[in-house]
Amino acid sequence: MKLDMEKIFYQDGRFLVLRTDKLKGHAERIMIVSKEHRHSIPRYQSEFALDKLIEIGRRVFHYTPKFIIMDTTFATTKKHWHLVASDLNPASEDFNQILRTKWIADVDVEEI
C-alpha cells in the first residue's frame, strides 16, 4: 500500500491515522487503521486506537465544535480493522448515512 505522507497524522508499529481517500463533501475525514490484516483487534488495542483518534481528531477538526467516530456499518475498507472520524456537515454526500450509522463517540473538540 503506497501512502501519501501528507495525509498521515500519526503512525506507530500497529496503527496509522490518515485522511480518508474520499472526503465526501467534508472539510476533513480521518481514520485510524490497524496495520495488521485483521477484522478485529484486542480490546486494549481498540481502546488505545479510540483514544488516539480522539486526540488527533481534536486538532484536525479544529474548525467545528464536535466530530463523531463511527462504527464500520457502511465501511468500504474490509481488510483492516479501522474507525472513521468525521465532522457533521449536513451538506456532505454521506450525511444521511452518518445519521444511520452507530456512533462510537461524539467528541467535543475543546477538551473539558
Backbone bond lengths (Angstrom), bond angles and torsions (degrees), N, CA, C in turn:
res aa  C-N    CA-C-N  psi(-1)  N-CA   C-N-CA  omega(-1)  CA-C   N-CA-C  phi
1 M - - - 1.443 - - 1.528 107.94 -
2 K 1.319 116.79 119.29 1.463 122.01 178.19 1.521 109.00 -91.32
3 L 1.336 116.43 128.80 1.457 120.93 -174.61 1.518 111.36 -113.32
4 D 1.314 115.83 142.41 1.457 122.92 171.94 1.534 106.42 -81.73
5 M 1.321 117.34 109.78 1.464 122.01 -173.90 1.528 112.63 -61.27
6 E 1.331 118.36 -24.25 1.463 120.66 178.49 1.519 111.63 -70.66
7 K 1.311 117.89 -17.17 1.462 121.97 -179.41 1.523 112.62 -91.97
8 I 1.323 118.44 -6.65 1.460 121.84 -175.68 1.526 110.06 -91.77
9 F 1.335 115.16 126.80 1.457 121.34 178.78 1.522 112.41 -100.76
10 Y 1.349 116.83 -22.88 1.465 121.29 -177.12 1.519 108.14 -166.22
11 Q 1.335 115.35 146.70 1.456 119.70 166.95 1.506 110.34 -156.87
12 D 1.319 114.69 149.80 1.453 122.27 173.90 1.529 106.54 -141.78
13 G 1.298 118.20 -161.77 1.458 120.76 -177.34 1.519 114.83 -67.51
14 R 1.326 117.30 -23.63 1.467 121.08 -176.09 1.516 115.56 -111.37
15 F 1.343 116.57 -32.14 1.464 119.93 -170.52 1.520 112.76 -129.68
16 L 1.316 113.29 158.51 1.454 122.44 177.53 1.532 106.63 -136.78
17 V 1.342 117.63 130.48 1.459 122.04 173.29 1.520 106.58 -110.32
18 L 1.326 116.30 122.42 1.447 120.08 -176.69 1.522 111.18 -147.20
19 R 1.328 115.08 163.28 1.464 121.71 175.01 1.529 107.70 -68.94
20 T 1.317 117.11 138.95 1.460 120.07 177.56 1.529 109.76 -68.88
21 D 1.321 116.39 155.02 1.469 120.70 179.02 1.522 111.67 -61.54
22 K 1.314 116.35 -40.48 1.464 120.91 -178.05 1.528 109.27 -112.22
23 L 1.314 116.34 120.10 1.466 120.62 179.14 1.529 112.44 -80.83
24 K 1.321 117.94 -19.52 1.469 123.89 175.71 1.526 113.18 54.26
25 G 1.340 116.32 34.56 1.455 120.27 177.73 1.516 114.81 89.75
26 H 1.323 117.34 2.41 1.461 121.93 177.36 1.529 108.99 -91.10
27 A 1.325 116.92 151.96 1.463 120.25 174.04 1.526 109.40 -65.86
28 E 1.330 116.84 -36.85 1.470 123.22 176.90 1.514 109.31 -145.85
29 R 1.311 115.46 149.28 1.462 124.97 170.43 1.510 104.90 -149.23
30 I 1.311 116.87 124.55 1.460 119.91 -178.88 1.525 109.79 -127.11
31 M 1.321 114.68 163.45 1.459 118.96 176.28 1.510 109.95 -145.57
32 I 1.326 114.25 154.09 1.451 120.58 169.88 1.518 105.90 -109.52
33 V 1.303 115.83 132.98 1.465 121.39 -175.81 1.523 109.42 -131.12
34 S 1.322 115.27 140.61 1.455 120.97 174.63 1.521 108.56 -73.30
35 K 1.307 117.09 137.74 1.466 120.97 177.69 1.530 111.57 -75.55
36 E 1.330 116.62 -14.33 1.462 121.26 178.21 1.528 109.38 -86.71
37 H 1.310 116.76 145.88 1.461 121.64 176.95 1.528 108.63 -80.49
38 R 1.336 114.76 78.93 1.464 121.14 -178.63 1.513 109.07 -137.74
39 H 1.325 115.65 148.40 1.461 120.93 177.53 1.526 111.61 -88.08
40 S 1.325 116.83 -20.22 1.462 120.54 178.17 1.528 108.46 -140.45
41 I 1.323 114.71 159.02 1.462 121.30 179.52 1.518 107.81 -135.42
42 P 1.336 117.78 161.20 1.461 119.75 178.65 1.536 111.73 -61.16
43 R 1.307 115.16 153.27 1.467 120.80 -176.82 1.528 112.98 -55.63
44 Y 1.332 117.70 -43.60 1.465 119.74 -178.64 1.530 111.19 -61.64
45 Q 1.348 117.14 -33.09 1.460 119.92 177.10 1.523 111.40 -73.06
46 S 1.324 117.18 -39.52 1.468 119.17 179.18 1.526 110.80 -67.90
47 E 1.329 117.69 -33.91 1.475 120.40 176.07 1.525 110.74 -66.60
48 F 1.334 117.33 -42.61 1.461 121.10 176.02 1.530 110.01 -60.61
49 A 1.349 116.32 -45.84 1.464 121.06 -178.17 1.527 111.21 -62.03
50 L 1.314 117.40 -42.60 1.461 121.13 178.51 1.527 110.63 -62.83
51 D 1.325 116.57 -45.65 1.475 120.18 177.93 1.533 111.03 -60.60
52 K 1.319 117.42 -41.75 1.466 121.48 -179.60 1.528 110.37 -66.48
53 L 1.329 117.60 -41.43 1.462 120.82 179.15 1.533 111.02 -65.44
54 I 1.311 117.21 -38.40 1.472 120.64 176.16 1.524 110.13 -64.28
55 E 1.318 116.83 -46.53 1.474 121.39 179.99 1.536 110.96 -57.93
56 I 1.297 117.44 -49.18 1.464 121.58 -178.49 1.530 110.30 -71.64
57 G 1.318 116.55 -39.41 1.452 120.74 179.15 1.520 113.01 -58.94
58 R 1.314 117.67 -35.23 1.471 120.27 178.86 1.527 111.36 -62.36
59 R 1.319 117.18 -29.75 1.473 120.05 176.00 1.530 110.94 -82.85
60 V 1.310 116.80 -45.43 1.464 121.45 -175.45 1.526 111.02 -65.61
61 F 1.317 117.77 -40.55 1.467 122.02 -176.55 1.532 111.98 -95.16
62 H 1.303 116.80 34.63 1.470 122.64 -178.47 1.521 113.19 -59.08
63 Y 1.316 118.10 -20.02 1.466 123.63 -174.31 1.532 113.34 -85.35
64 T 1.325 117.54 -3.46 1.459 120.95 -176.39 1.525 109.51 -135.63
65 P 1.326 118.17 152.71 1.465 119.26 -177.40 1.522 114.30 -69.05
66 K 1.346 117.73 -25.92 1.465 119.55 -179.42 1.521 110.52 -153.33
67 F 1.310 114.63 162.73 1.463 121.64 174.11 1.519 107.70 -140.47
68 I 1.314 115.96 166.27 1.456 119.82 -179.37 1.527 110.06 -123.15
69 I 1.318 113.91 154.45 1.460 121.54 174.28 1.523 105.92 -117.56
70 M 1.320 115.50 126.30 1.462 121.37 -173.07 1.519 112.58 -106.77
71 D 1.330 114.97 154.97 1.458 118.67 170.64 1.531 108.27 -77.93
72 T 1.306 117.00 -174.19 1.467 120.52 -170.67 1.530 113.62 -100.05
73 T 1.317 117.88 29.78 1.460 122.33 -178.83 1.528 112.78 -48.82
74 F 1.330 116.86 -49.05 1.462 121.38 -176.35 1.532 111.86 -110.71
75 A 1.314 117.50 27.93 1.463 122.00 -174.76 1.520 112.99 -62.43
76 T 1.319 115.69 141.60 1.462 121.08 172.58 1.526 110.27 -101.08
77 T 1.333 117.92 -20.02 1.465 122.20 175.71 1.521 107.42 -88.04
78 K 1.320 117.08 113.82 1.469 121.49 -175.49 1.531 113.61 -109.93
79 K 1.334 117.79 -17.65 1.461 120.55 -172.85 1.520 114.09 -81.76
80 H 1.322 117.10 -22.13 1.451 121.31 -176.13 1.524 110.20 -129.07
81 W 1.329 116.20 143.36 1.464 120.18 170.89 1.520 107.01 -62.56
82 H 1.332 117.39 138.74 1.459 120.56 178.76 1.530 111.18 -161.16
83 L 1.319 115.18 163.88 1.463 123.91 172.14 1.520 107.53 -132.94
84 V 1.334 116.54 145.35 1.466 121.97 178.63 1.516 109.25 -113.42
85 A 1.340 115.48 137.69 1.468 122.65 174.42 1.518 108.21 -115.09
86 S 1.338 115.58 138.98 1.454 120.19 -175.61 1.521 110.51 -147.11
87 D 1.342 114.81 153.81 1.461 118.27 169.25 1.530 107.36 -75.51
88 L 1.312 117.26 176.20 1.471 122.33 -179.63 1.523 109.43 -113.16
89 N 1.313 115.73 70.53 1.459 121.84 -178.82 1.535 109.32 -89.82
90 P 1.346 118.29 110.80 1.467 120.18 -179.05 1.531 113.43 -61.68
91 A 1.320 117.99 -19.70 1.465 121.40 179.79 1.525 112.47 -89.22
92 S 1.318 118.88 -0.87 1.463 121.42 -178.57 1.526 110.60 -71.58
93 E 1.328 115.37 159.56 1.467 122.09 -179.58 1.525 112.53 -63.18
94 D 1.318 116.59 -31.05 1.464 120.57 -172.42 1.526 114.06 -111.44
95 F 1.327 118.15 19.44 1.468 120.34 -175.71 1.536 111.87 -58.41
96 N 1.319 117.99 -45.97 1.473 119.74 179.38 1.523 111.60 -64.19
97 Q 1.324 116.76 -36.16 1.466 120.79 177.10 1.529 110.36 -65.92
98 I 1.317 116.89 -40.07 1.467 120.86 177.43 1.527 109.91 -60.61
99 L 1.306 117.23 -40.77 1.468 120.82 179.70 1.529 111.59 -66.63
100 R 1.343 117.87 -26.35 1.469 122.03 179.34 1.531 112.74 -89.35
101 T 1.316 116.98 -5.67 1.462 122.14 -177.38 1.527 109.92 -95.70
102 K 1.321 116.14 141.61 1.465 120.42 175.86 1.527 108.68 -66.26
103 W 1.326 115.94 131.49 1.460 120.96 177.01 1.526 109.08 -94.13
104 I 1.297 115.65 130.77 1.458 121.31 176.45 1.521 109.66 -82.80
105 A 1.347 116.20 -34.96 1.457 120.45 179.42 1.527 109.69 -151.40
106 D 1.309 115.08 144.82 1.462 125.48 174.07 1.531 103.41 -118.36
107 V 1.334 117.00 106.19 1.464 121.21 -165.74 1.525 111.59 -111.10
108 D 1.333 115.77 126.22 1.461 120.86 171.00 1.515 107.74 -75.17
109 V 1.335 116.56 132.80 1.457 120.46 -177.05 1.527 110.84 -66.25
110 E 1.312 116.66 -43.02 1.469 119.20 177.11 1.513 108.92 -81.16
111 E 1.318 115.33 120.16 1.454 120.72 179.88 1.515 109.75 -64.99
112 I 1.321 115.36 137.95 1.462 120.19 -179.82 1.501 110.95 -88.27
